[in-house]
Amino acid sequence: MNVLRHIDSHMDDLVSDLQTLIQQPSVSAKNEGIEECSILVQKLLKKTGVKSEILRLRKGVAPIVYGEIRSKQNSSKTLMFYNHYDVQPAEPFELWDDPPFSGTRKGNKVFGRGAADDKGELITRIKAVEAYLKTTGDVPCNIKFVIEGEEETGSMHIEEYLKKYKRKFSCDGVIWEFGYVDAQNRPIIGLGMKGLLFVELSVRESIRDAHSSLAVLIKNPAWRLIEAIKTLRDSDGTILIKDWYKEVTSLSKKDLTIIQNEPFDEQVFKKEFGIKSFVGGKKGLDAKKALAGEPTCNIAGFVSGYTGDGAKTVLPSEALVKIDFRLVPKMDPKKQVSRLKNHLKTKGFSDVNIKVFHGEAAARTDSYHPFVAQVKDAADKSFGKSILNVSNAGTGPMHPFVEILKAPCISIGSTYMFSRIHSPNEFARVDLLKKTTKCMCLIMHNLGINQ
Ligand SMILES: [Zn+2]
């Protein structure tokens, strides 16, 4: 294919455009360079030949850079690339070997904040479209770019944008903003993400801390909170809240086959964390099934009383625990919150206060959907091999895409799993950027021929 040869011979252009993107800081957490970077991305799309505009909700919300190009011959299918132009803060600066916004290239690596997450991924999508336009003057299917600027701060407004621009964004498939490549250079094709419910439970007993000799009279809120959270979960990980699993459906036959085929080295994993066994004594397939499809109830932090050096005999006035629940498809965060509240009440813990920080539903693309096979074929051809993954164990804003656009969402990309994203010396590998750009071309091709 001419298109793929074009990518081989234009990798220097890809790298220099990536460097330009990295050199424009765009830290959403500090609102640094967000407007500037959105303009730069728009320019890049225009240079490629993609019609582009800046979409806004209102002041104070980062704009979305939208791009669109229609296919002259096959216009019945539309592929969306969802990416983000914002990055994580680069601190601590002193741990970087090169300035974080320099985009320094050393051999096969381009370093900088955003090199992989997500400017590297974004550039592969743009260059794939460019390769088609430069060699054939057309694209095999319609292309839409939705590039947001608040991903690293939680994509607070993506749902509102999707609702507002539902018709403009309509498409037949979404390529997600990230995609990992494992240590054996196999891209992981992700079909979903878990949801998340983050809450804080607290108990206040008295108006001030007391001398611990008074523990014969004054109730300790830490004990109280421990008793309450002990009722939430069994030691094997099962969540004991009534109806917690009510809507959860079991994995399909195909999902199970995918999970069976997924590589997972239990020993290497345990060694990495210095642990001897898994929750509930899980082994083999059960461990893999849990990663993809099991809800969790995790204590993220517990604070009460004195935890400094030495001894202090104190009776704390308050205790607080932060808990995160990973959710699986069909679990509605709002419903789960009311089930949690109900649970505490019926168990006699009405004195436990609940504060909800964050609720996000899970998303999963049906593994039988034809788009899955099209992406898998493209990944196998460009990387030589690939791995299907039913669901990432983590959370991302995939649910509104699946729900509002009714389109399958798949993550596939160029991010080497040890490329230090969110950390100092983040880098992108040039060989993986090249393979991913080719992969994006083949996905466009596969969607285009399957009219
Ligand atoms: Zn990130």
Boltz pocket constraint, residues with backbone or C-beta under 6 A from the ligand:
constraints:
  - pocket:
      binder: B
      contacts: [[A, 88], [A, 117], [A, 152], [A, 421], [A, 422]]
      max_distance: 6.0
